[in-house]
Amino acid sequence: MNVLTTMKTREIINDFAKEIAKRKKLGPKPAKCVINFRQEARIGIERDIYYVPLDLLRYRKDNGRISSDVLNYEKSHGLLDEKSKDAQDKIEDFLKEKDKEKTEELREIILHDGQRDPAIITCDGFLINGNRRKMVMESLHKQYPGDPRFTDMKVVILPGEEDEGGSPTLLEIEQIENRYQLQSEGKAEYYAFDRAISIRRKKECGMTVEEQLRDDPRYAALEPKKFKKEVDKYKKEYLAPLECIDRYLASLNREGLYSTVSTGLGDPEGRWQAFRDYYHFVYQKIADEKTRLKLGIHEHDIGKIEDIAFKIVRMRKIADLPKVHMIMRQLPKWLANGDSRDELFALNGVDVELGAEEKVDAKGHEYHERELDLIWARKNATKIIRHVKEASG
């Protein structure tokens, strides 16, 4: 995706906006609040809190907590149309699978205390902040259909096209999400993989990593030198491993198929940490000319070494060998030894592709990419294990 060069405004669905305007209502005790939108929080501008029926509120697919799920789904099935019920159901499925413990915690809060804080929506009903609350409240509404606490959501409605200031730009929406994602009470923490994709999307919308980090109270008041250090660390923790993952997927012709790497915190075969370890313990060293010279590695070897690392990561579980993160920590040491390096370079001869007949089952149905990885791992395990063991000495 190209970086936006103009402040592109999010398209408003007029029919949805008219229905929101018609059915929104103030509570028995009209209330107002200040939200982190434009300069309103800084100068104390208050907005009305409305009650809007749950059925008028819609999930937004550009939700940082489900970034990897959405991108993976759209790569395989085409774009999700947020206006459709099927897309809304699919987004809800993604949300249900994210951090179930936090979801249950939020459910208990809302069940006993009701909705504490208003959500933030566009004028046509798409949630910028409050997707998980809607999911929980809909669940409670089904369980307690007569309870008025679970029929409407408290919301603050952002301006429309004809309102003062106009409707929010895509960048402003990303800014709102970034500011509110830092509030942790009753909310799910981002899985690192989803956070990385969310950071990148915000960056592509024109919100620099520096701007994103300034929204975090832990960093906002840091002096310039310390703040720059935190920004660099943030990039290395999130964006750099994501770039490695993108290169890995490209090497397998799987661009955007992030579920083949990891589906989230509950995925025992997830490989986010493996790519993080690869970046920190291997790639940073081989990308640095001085370190390469010390290791006796040439610039043209970088691609070969990355190919080796990606194949080891793809194996996932390697019997009789250290765990992947331990191998990544040891790779530079092995590469510095001529004989060990030769053993590792032998892995460049392992084909990443499978034969056409190996990609389908007995009935001719094509295997899912993760199943293909298992087939590939079984096929090449003996050779990879032998060379890695020899390299390790």
C-alpha positions in Angstrom: 0.0 0.0 0.0 1.3 3.5 -0.9 1.6 6.2 1.7 -1.3 8.6 1.4 -0.2 12.0 0.1 -3.5 13.8 0.9 -5.8 13.6 3.9 -8.3 11.1 2.4 -11.7 11.2 4.1 -13.4 8.0 5.0 -16.5 7.5 2.8 -19.8 7.9 4.7 -22.7 5.6 3.9 -25.6 8.1 3.8 -28.4 5.6 4.4 -26.6 4.3 7.5 -26.0 7.9 8.7 -29.6 8.8 8.3 -30.8 5.8 10.3 -28.3 6.7 13.1 -29.6 10.3 13.2 -33.2 9.1 13.3 -32.8 6.5 16.1 -30.1 8.0 18.3 -31.4 9.4 21.7 -30.0 11.2 24.7 -30.2 9.3 28.0 -32.4 10.2 30.9 -29.5 12.3 32.3 -27.9 14.0 29.3 -24.2 13.7 29.6 -21.2 14.9 27.7 -17.6 13.8 27.4 -14.3 14.9 25.9 -12.7 12.5 23.4 -9.2 12.3 21.8 -10.3 13.6 18.4 -8.5 16.4 16.6 -7.6 19.1 19.3 -10.8 18.5 21.3 -9.1 16.8 24.3 -6.5 19.6 24.5 -8.9 22.4 24.6 -11.7 20.6 26.4 -14.5 20.5 23.8 -17.3 18.3 25.0 -19.6 16.1 22.8 -23.0 14.6 23.7 -23.2 11.0 24.7 -26.0 9.3 22.8 -27.7 5.9 23.1 -27.8 4.0 19.8 -29.5 0.6 19.2 -26.9 -2.2 18.9 -28.3 -3.3 15.5 -27.3 0.0 14.0 -23.6 -0.3 15.0 -21.1 -2.0 12.8 -17.6 -3.4 13.3 -14.8 -1.8 11.4 -12.4 -4.2 9.7 -9.5 -1.9 10.1 -9.3 -2.8 13.8 -5.8 -3.2 15.0 -6.6 -6.3 17.1 -7.6 -8.3 14.1 -5.2 -6.9 11.5 -3.6 -10.2 10.6 -6.9 -12.1 10.4 -8.4 -9.5 8.1 -5.4 -9.3 5.8 -5.2 -13.1 5.6 -8.9 -13.5 4.9 -8.9 -10.9 2.2 -5.9 -12.4 0.5 -7.7 -15.8 0.2 -11.3 -14.7 -0.3 -11.4 -11.1 -1.6 -12.1 -7.8 0.2 -14.5 -7.8 3.2 -17.4 -5.4 2.5 -18.1 -3.9 5.9 -21.7 -3.0 4.8 -22.6 -6.7 4.4 -23.9 -9.0 7.1 -21.5 -11.7 6.1 -18.6 -9.4 6.5 -19.9 -8.3 9.9 -20.3 -11.9 11.0 -16.8 -12.7 9.9 -15.3 -9.7 11.7 -17.1 -10.8 14.9 -15.7 -14.3 14.5 -12.2 -12.8 14.4 -12.9 -10.7 17.6 -14.2 -13.8 19.4 -11.0 -15.6 18.9 -8.8 -12.8 20.2 -7.8 -12.9 23.9 -10.8 -14.8 25.3 -9.7 -14.2 28.9 -9.9 -10.4 28.4 -13.3 -10.7 26.7 -14.7 -12.7 29.7 -13.3 -10.0 32.0 -15.1 -7.3 30.0 -18.3 -9.4 30.0 -18.2 -9.5 33.8 -17.7 -5.7 34.0 -20.6 -4.9 31.7 -22.8 -7.5 33.3 -22.4 -6.1 36.8 -21.7 -2.4 36.1 -23.2 -1.8 32.7 -21.2 0.0 30.0 -18.9 2.4 31.7 -17.4 4.4 28.9 -19.0 5.5 25.7 -17.8 4.0 22.4 -16.8 6.2 19.5 -18.5 5.8 16.2 -18.5 7.4 12.8 -21.8 9.2 11.9 -22.8 6.1 9.9 -22.4 3.8 12.8 -18.9 2.2 12.4 -17.1 1.6 15.6 -13.6 3.1 16.0 -13.4 2.4 19.6 -15.7 -0.2 21.2 -15.8 -3.2 18.8 -15.4 -5.7 21.6 -17.9 -4.0 23.8 -20.5 -4.3 21.1 -19.7 -8.0 20.7 -20.1 -8.6 24.5 -23.3 -6.5 24.8 -24.9 -8.4 21.9 -24.1 -11.6 23.7 -25.6 -10.3 26.9 -28.7 -9.1 25.0 -29.3 -12.6 23.7 -28.9 -14.0 27.2 -31.0 -11.3 28.9 -33.4 -10.1 26.1 -35.5 -8.0 28.5 -32.7 -6.1 30.1 -32.6 -2.5 28.8 -28.9 -2.2 29.7 -28.0 -4.4 26.7 -30.2 -3.0 23.9 -28.4 0.3 23.3 -24.7 1.4 23.4 -23.5 4.6 24.8 -21.6 6.4 22.0 -20.0 9.6 21.0 -20.7 10.3 17.3 -18.1 11.9 15.1 -19.1 14.7 12.7 -20.5 14.0 9.3 -19.7 15.7 6.0 -22.0 18.6 6.7 -21.0 19.1 10.3 -18.4 21.6 11.6 -15.0 20.4 10.7 -16.3 17.7 8.3 -16.1 14.0 8.7 -12.8 12.4 9.9 -10.0 11.5 7.6 -8.5 8.0 7.5 -5.5 9.4 9.4 -7.7 10.9 12.1 -9.5 7.6 12.5 -6.1 5.8 12.9 -5.1 8.5 15.5 -8.2 7.9 17.5 -7.7 4.1 17.6 -4.0 4.6 18.5 -4.9 6.8 21.4 -7.6 4.6 22.8 -5.8 1.3 22.3 -3.4 2.4 25.1 -6.2 2.2 27.7 -6.1 -1.2 29.1 -9.1 -1.5 31.5 -11.3 -4.3 30.4 -9.7 -4.3 26.9 -7.8 -6.9 25.1 -4.1 -6.4 24.7 -2.8 -6.5 21.1 -1.0 -9.7 20.1 2.4 -8.5 18.9 1.8 -9.7 15.3 -1.5 -7.7 15.0 0.2 -4.7 16.7 2.9 -4.8 14.1 0.4 -4.8 11.2 -1.6 -2.0 12.9 1.5 0.1 13.3 2.4 -0.3 9.7 -1.2 0.5 8.5 -1.1 3.7 10.6 2.2 4.6 9.2 0.9 4.1 5.6 -2.0 6.4 6.5 0.5 9.2 7.4 0.9 8.6 11.1 4.6 8.2 11.8 5.8 5.8 14.4 7.0 8.8 16.4 3.4 10.2 16.4 2.0 6.8 17.5 4.4 6.5 20.4 3.7 10.1 21.6 0.2 8.9 22.4 1.6 6.6 25.0 2.0 8.4 28.4 5.1 6.3 29.1 6.9 8.0 26.3 5.2 11.3 25.7 7.4 13.3 28.2 10.7 11.7 27.4 13.6 13.9 26.4 14.4 13.8 22.6 17.4 11.4 22.9 15.6 8.9 25.0 12.4 9.2 22.9 14.4 8.5 19.7 15.9 5.4 21.4 12.4 4.1 22.3 11.2 4.8 18.7 14.1 2.8 17.3 13.3 0.0 19.8 9.7 0.0 18.8 10.5 -0.3 15.1 12.9 -3.2 15.8 10.3 -5.0 18.0 7.4 -4.7 15.6 8.1 -3.5 12.1 11.5 -5.2 11.5 10.2 -8.7 12.3 7.1 -8.0 10.2 9.4 -7.2 7.2 11.1 -10.5 7.7 7.8 -12.3 7.7 6.8 -10.5 4.5 10.0 -11.7 2.8 9.4 -15.3 4.1 5.9 -15.3 2.7 7.1 -13.8 -0.6 9.7 -16.6 -0.9 6.8 -19.1 -0.7 4.4 -17.1 -3.0 2.1 -16.5 0.0 2.1 -12.7 0.2 -0.4 -11.6 2.9 -1.2 -15.1 4.1 -0.3 -14.3 7.7 -2.3 -17.2 9.2 0.3 -19.6 7.8 2.8 -17.9 10.2 0.5 -17.5 13.3 -3.2 -17.2 14.1 -2.7 -15.5 17.5 -1.7 -16.0 21.1 -3.4 -19.3 21.3 -1.6 -20.8 18.3 1.0 -23.4 19.6 2.6 -23.4 16.2 2.8 -19.6 15.9 6.0 -18.3 14.6 6.0 -14.5 15.4 8.7 -15.1 18.1 10.8 -17.1 15.7 10.9 -14.2 13.2 11.6 -11.8 16.0 14.6 -13.9 17.1 15.8 -14.2 13.5 15.8 -10.5 13.1 17.5 -9.7 16.5 20.1 -12.5 16.6 20.8 -13.1 12.9 19.6 -10.5 10.4 20.9 -7.5 12.3 24.4 -9.1 12.3 24.5 -10.2 8.7 23.1 -6.9 7.5 26.0 -5.0 9.3 29.1 -4.9 7.2 31.6 -4.8 10.1 29.9 -7.8 11.8 29.9 -9.7 8.5 33.6 -9.2 8.2 34.2 -10.5 11.7 32.1 -13.6 10.9 33.8 -14.1 7.5 30.6 -13.7 5.6 30.2 -11.9 2.3 27.4 -9.6 1.3 26.2 -12.1 -1.4 25.8 -14.6 1.5 22.9 -12.7 3.1 20.2 -14.2 0.9 21.6 -17.7 1.4 21.6 -17.3 5.2 18.1 -15.9 5.2 17.0 -18.9 3.1 18.5 -21.2 5.6 16.8 -19.5 8.6 13.4 -19.4 6.8 13.7 -23.2 6.2 14.5 -23.9 9.8 11.5 -21.7 10.9 9.3 -23.5 8.5 10.1 -26.8 10.1 8.3 -25.6 13.2 9.1 -28.6 15.4 12.5 -30.3 14.8 13.0 -33.5 16.7 16.3 -34.0 18.5 17.3 -30.3 17.9 17.2 -27.2 20.1 14.1 -25.0 19.8 14.0 -22.6 16.9 14.8 -19.5 19.0 17.9 -21.3 20.4 19.1 -22.2 16.8 18.7 -18.5 15.8 20.8 -17.4 18.7 23.5 -19.9 17.7 23.5 -19.3 13.9 26.0 -16.4 13.9 28.5 -18.6 15.9 28.1 -21.5 13.5 28.4 -19.2 10.5 31.7 -17.9 11.8 33.1 -21.5 11.5 34.0 -22.5 8.0 33.0 -26.2 8.3 29.8 -25.3 10.1 29.0 -22.7 7.5 29.4 -25.3 4.7 27.0 -27.6 6.5 24.4 -24.8 6.7 24.9 -23.7 3.1 24.0 -27.2 2.1 20.5 -26.4 3.1 20.2 -23.9 0.2 19.8 -27.0 -2.0 16.5 -28.0 -0.2 13.7 -27.1 -2.5 10.9 -25.0 -0.9 8.4 -26.3 -3.4 6.5 -29.6 -3.4 5.6 -31.6 -6.4 2.1 -31.1 -7.8 1.0 -34.6 -6.6 2.2 -33.8 -3.1 -0.1 -30.8 -2.8 -3.3 -32.7 -3.1 -5.0 -35.6 -1.1 -6.2 -38.9 -2.4 -9.4 -37.2 -3.6 -7.6 -34.4 -5.4 -8.4 -31.7 -2.8 -5.5 -29.2 -2.4 -4.0 -29.1 1.1 -4.1 -25.9 3.2 -0.7 -24.1 3.4 -0.1 -25.2 6.9 -0.7 -28.8 5.9 1.7 -28.3 3.0 4.3 -27.1 5.5 4.0 -30.3 7.5 4.3 -32.4 4.3 7.4 -30.3 3.3 8.9 -30.7 6.8 8.4 -34.5 6.9 9.9 -34.7 3.4 13.0 -32.7 4.3 13.5 -33.4 8.0 16.3 -35.9 7.7 18.5 -33.6 5.6 17.8 -30.5 7.6 18.3 -32.2 10.9 21.6 -33.8 9.7 23.1 -30.6 8.5 22.0 -28.5 11.5 23.4 -31.1 13.9 26.7 -31.1 11.9 26.9 -27.4 12.0 26.3 -27.3 15.7 29.2 -29.6 16.3 
